[in-house]
Amino acid sequence: MRNLFTAAFFSPLALALFLTSCSTQNLFQSGSPKGQGAESAFFSDKDYKYTIRKDDKITLGIWNNEDISVGSVYGVYNSSEEFGKWLLVDANGEIPVPQIGNLRVEGLTLLEAKNLITSELSKTVKTPIVDIKILNSDVTVLGEVKLPGKIHLDKEKNTLVEVLGLAGDFDYYGDKKQIQVIRSVNNRTESVTLNLTDLDALSVNNILVHPGDIVYVKAKKKKAWDKTAYSTLVPAASAVTAILLIVKTFF
């Protein structure tokens, strides 16, 4: 009977230790760190300027001319994407500007589009003061952060550290050495994995994040171990407790 008890006690414990020793595959291990084949597009954009794309939502504000403003930042209209008015860049890369008509803005920087609209409006409006804003300038942050989801970028240039701050910082299992940025470049998807714990290389790894990027913070290996240990050791401990109760009852 003692041998039976010993076997019953150690079998679930041995099974638990075996399962916790198994490695868990991480499906987000693609991407190359700096210096190991990473695409230069992630590190050569210090002079980056956003260029307007099809399906962008744009607000147009003309100072003291609310009647021809659309989602004006100067007046009573709300310029948010959800509640306000905005102009959609259509399939031809154009927006319909009041008093002007359709203007092609696709591929222009915000400054270039602003200057173009100002120039055209000057024909009918005296010294127009124009402001435009992209409402759908967003980045998606996933993984081990406190506030995952879509984040709006108010500035034109936003660093990786700033975006992670907007996402509430790293969660408990967030791996600061495994931060993946995924980007669509020339109709293909590219990614790079960065390490923010290296202070010497932080200025390099703290890249600019572009609208449309996906930032994924990977989990430390400890998370997989903890999860496996919890799912195996707890049932094993329960089984051991049950066996001890049986032994105590009958012996």
C-alpha positions as CSV (number, residue, x, y, z in Angstrom):
1,M,0.0,0.0,0.0
2,R,2.9,2.3,0.7
3,N,4.3,1.7,-2.8
4,L,0.9,2.5,-4.2
5,F,0.7,5.8,-2.3
6,T,4.3,6.7,-3.4
7,A,3.5,6.1,-7.1
8,A,0.2,8.0,-6.8
9,F,2.0,11.0,-5.1
10,F,4.9,11.3,-7.5
11,S,3.1,10.6,-10.8
12,P,1.2,13.9,-11.0
13,L,4.2,15.8,-9.7
14,A,6.5,14.2,-12.3
15,L,3.9,15.0,-15.0
16,A,3.8,18.6,-13.9
17,L,7.5,19.0,-14.0
18,F,7.7,17.4,-17.5
19,L,5.0,19.7,-18.9
20,T,6.6,22.9,-17.4
21,S,9.9,22.0,-19.0
22,C,8.3,22.0,-22.5
23,S,9.0,25.1,-24.5
24,T,6.2,27.2,-25.9
25,Q,6.5,28.5,-29.5
26,N,6.1,32.2,-30.0
27,L,4.3,33.0,-33.2
28,F,5.7,36.6,-33.3
29,Q,9.4,35.8,-33.4
30,S,9.9,37.2,-36.9
31,G,11.7,40.4,-37.5
32,S,15.4,41.3,-37.3
33,P,17.2,43.5,-34.7
34,K,19.4,46.3,-35.7
35,G,22.5,45.1,-37.4
36,Q,21.1,41.8,-38.4
37,G,19.4,42.5,-41.7
38,A,16.7,44.9,-40.6
39,E,15.2,47.0,-43.3
40,S,16.8,50.4,-43.6
41,A,13.3,52.0,-43.9
42,F,13.0,51.8,-40.1
43,F,16.2,53.7,-39.4
44,S,16.6,56.2,-42.2
45,D,13.6,58.5,-41.7
46,K,14.9,61.3,-39.4
47,D,13.4,63.7,-41.9
48,Y,10.2,61.8,-42.1
49,K,7.1,63.8,-43.2
50,Y,3.6,62.2,-43.4
51,T,2.2,62.1,-46.9
52,I,-1.5,62.1,-47.6
53,R,-3.0,58.8,-48.7
54,K,-6.3,57.6,-50.2
55,D,-9.1,57.2,-47.6
56,D,-7.5,59.8,-45.3
57,K,-10.0,61.9,-43.4
58,I,-8.9,65.6,-43.4
59,T,-10.3,68.6,-41.6
60,L,-10.0,72.0,-43.3
61,G,-10.0,75.2,-41.2
62,I,-9.9,78.7,-42.7
63,W,-9.6,81.4,-40.2
64,N,-12.7,83.7,-40.0
65,N,-14.4,81.7,-42.8
66,E,-16.5,79.1,-41.1
67,D,-18.8,78.8,-44.1
68,I,-16.1,77.2,-46.2
69,S,-14.3,75.3,-43.4
70,V,-14.9,71.6,-42.9
71,G,-14.4,70.4,-39.3
72,S,-12.7,73.7,-38.5
73,V,-10.2,73.8,-35.7
74,Y,-10.9,77.5,-35.4
75,G,-14.7,77.5,-34.8
76,V,-17.7,75.7,-33.4
77,Y,-17.4,72.5,-35.4
78,N,-16.0,69.5,-33.7
79,S,-12.9,68.2,-35.6
80,S,-12.8,64.7,-34.1
81,E,-13.1,61.7,-36.5
82,E,-16.1,60.3,-34.7
83,F,-18.3,63.4,-34.3
84,G,-16.9,66.1,-36.6
85,K,-17.0,66.9,-40.3
86,W,-14.1,65.9,-42.5
87,L,-13.1,65.5,-46.2
88,L,-12.3,62.0,-47.5
89,V,-9.4,61.6,-49.9
90,D,-11.2,59.7,-52.7
91,A,-9.9,56.9,-55.1
92,N,-8.4,59.6,-57.3
93,G,-6.5,61.1,-54.4
94,E,-8.7,64.2,-54.4
95,I,-10.7,66.2,-51.8
96,P,-13.6,68.5,-52.6
97,V,-12.6,72.0,-51.2
98,P,-15.4,74.5,-50.9
99,Q,-15.2,77.4,-53.4
100,I,-12.4,75.6,-55.2
101,G,-13.6,72.2,-56.2
102,N,-11.6,69.0,-56.3
103,L,-7.9,69.2,-55.5
104,R,-5.5,66.4,-55.7
105,V,-3.6,66.0,-52.4
106,E,-2.5,62.4,-52.4
107,G,1.3,62.1,-51.9
108,L,1.6,65.7,-50.6
109,T,2.9,66.5,-47.1
110,L,0.7,68.4,-44.8
111,L,2.6,71.6,-45.5
112,E,2.5,71.1,-49.3
113,A,-1.3,70.5,-49.1
114,K,-1.8,73.5,-46.9
115,N,0.2,75.7,-49.3
116,L,-1.8,74.4,-52.3
117,I,-5.1,75.1,-50.6
118,T,-3.9,78.6,-49.5
119,S,-2.8,79.4,-53.0
120,E,-6.1,78.4,-54.5
121,L,-8.2,80.1,-51.9
122,S,-6.3,83.4,-52.3
123,K,-8.1,83.8,-55.6
124,T,-11.4,84.4,-53.7
125,V,-10.5,84.9,-50.0
126,K,-8.2,87.7,-48.8
127,T,-5.1,86.4,-47.1
128,P,-6.6,83.1,-46.0
129,I,-5.1,81.4,-42.9
130,V,-5.5,77.7,-43.5
131,D,-5.0,74.7,-41.2
132,I,-5.5,71.0,-42.1
133,K,-5.4,67.9,-39.9
134,I,-5.4,64.2,-40.5
135,L,-8.0,62.5,-38.3
136,N,-7.1,58.9,-39.0
137,S,-3.4,59.2,-38.0
138,D,-3.3,56.0,-35.8
139,V,-1.0,53.3,-34.7
140,T,-2.0,49.9,-33.3
141,V,-0.2,48.7,-30.1
142,L,-0.7,45.1,-29.1
143,G,0.8,42.6,-26.6
144,E,2.1,43.2,-23.1
145,V,1.1,46.8,-22.5
146,K,-1.4,48.2,-20.1
147,L,-3.6,49.9,-22.7
148,P,-3.4,47.9,-25.9
149,G,-5.4,49.1,-28.9
150,K,-5.5,51.8,-31.5
151,I,-3.8,55.1,-30.5
152,H,-4.2,58.4,-32.3
153,L,-1.0,60.4,-33.1
154,D,-1.5,64.1,-32.7
155,K,2.0,65.0,-33.8
156,E,3.7,64.3,-37.2
157,K,6.7,62.7,-35.6
158,N,6.3,60.1,-32.8
159,T,9.0,57.9,-31.4
160,L,8.5,54.3,-30.3
161,V,9.0,55.3,-26.6
162,E,6.4,58.0,-26.9
163,V,3.9,55.5,-28.4
164,L,4.6,53.0,-25.7
165,G,4.0,55.7,-23.1
166,L,0.6,56.4,-24.7
167,A,-0.2,52.7,-24.4
168,G,0.3,52.9,-20.6
169,D,3.8,51.5,-20.5
170,F,4.8,47.8,-20.3
171,D,2.6,45.3,-18.5
172,Y,4.1,42.9,-16.0
173,Y,5.3,40.4,-18.6
174,G,6.3,42.9,-21.2
175,D,9.8,42.1,-22.7
176,K,11.6,45.4,-23.3
177,K,14.1,43.5,-25.4
178,Q,11.5,42.2,-27.8
179,I,9.5,45.0,-29.3
180,Q,8.4,44.4,-32.8
181,V,7.3,47.1,-35.2
182,I,5.4,46.0,-38.3
183,R,5.1,48.3,-41.3
184,S,3.7,48.2,-44.8
185,V,6.4,49.5,-47.2
186,N,5.8,49.6,-51.0
187,N,2.9,47.1,-50.7
188,R,4.9,44.6,-48.7
189,T,5.0,44.0,-45.0
190,E,8.3,44.4,-43.1
191,S,9.2,44.2,-39.5
192,V,12.0,44.8,-37.1
193,T,12.5,43.7,-33.5
194,L,14.1,46.3,-31.1
195,N,15.7,46.2,-27.7
196,L,15.0,49.2,-25.5
197,T,17.2,48.1,-22.6
198,D,20.5,48.9,-24.3
199,L,21.1,52.5,-23.2
200,D,24.0,52.9,-25.7
201,A,21.8,52.0,-28.6
202,L,18.5,53.5,-27.4
203,S,18.8,56.6,-29.6
204,V,19.0,54.2,-32.6
205,N,16.3,51.8,-31.4
206,N,13.9,54.5,-30.5
207,I,12.7,54.8,-34.0
208,L,9.9,56.9,-35.5
209,V,6.6,55.1,-35.6
210,H,4.4,55.9,-38.6
211,P,0.6,56.0,-38.9
212,G,-0.6,52.6,-39.8
213,D,2.3,50.8,-38.0
214,I,1.7,47.9,-35.6
215,V,3.7,47.8,-32.4
216,Y,3.8,44.4,-30.7
217,V,5.4,44.0,-27.3
218,K,6.3,40.3,-26.8
219,A,5.9,38.5,-23.5
220,K,8.8,37.3,-21.4
221,K,9.4,33.5,-21.4
222,K,8.4,33.6,-17.7
223,K,4.8,34.1,-18.8
224,A,4.6,30.9,-20.7
225,W,6.3,29.0,-17.8
226,D,3.9,30.6,-15.2
227,K,0.9,29.8,-17.4
228,T,2.0,26.2,-17.9
229,A,3.0,25.7,-14.3
230,Y,-0.4,27.0,-13.1
231,S,-2.4,24.8,-15.4
232,T,-0.4,21.7,-14.4
233,L,0.8,22.1,-10.9
234,V,-2.6,23.3,-9.5
235,P,-4.4,20.2,-10.7
236,A,-1.5,18.0,-9.6
237,A,-1.5,19.6,-6.1
238,S,-5.3,19.0,-5.9
239,A,-4.7,15.4,-6.8
240,V,-2.0,15.1,-4.1
241,T,-4.4,16.7,-1.6
242,A,-7.1,14.2,-2.5
243,I,-4.7,11.3,-2.1
244,L,-3.5,12.5,1.3
245,L,-7.2,12.7,2.4
246,I,-7.8,9.2,1.2
247,V,-4.7,7.9,3.0
248,K,-5.6,9.7,6.2
249,T,-9.1,8.3,6.1
250,F,-8.2,4.7,5.5
251,F,-4.9,4.5,7.3
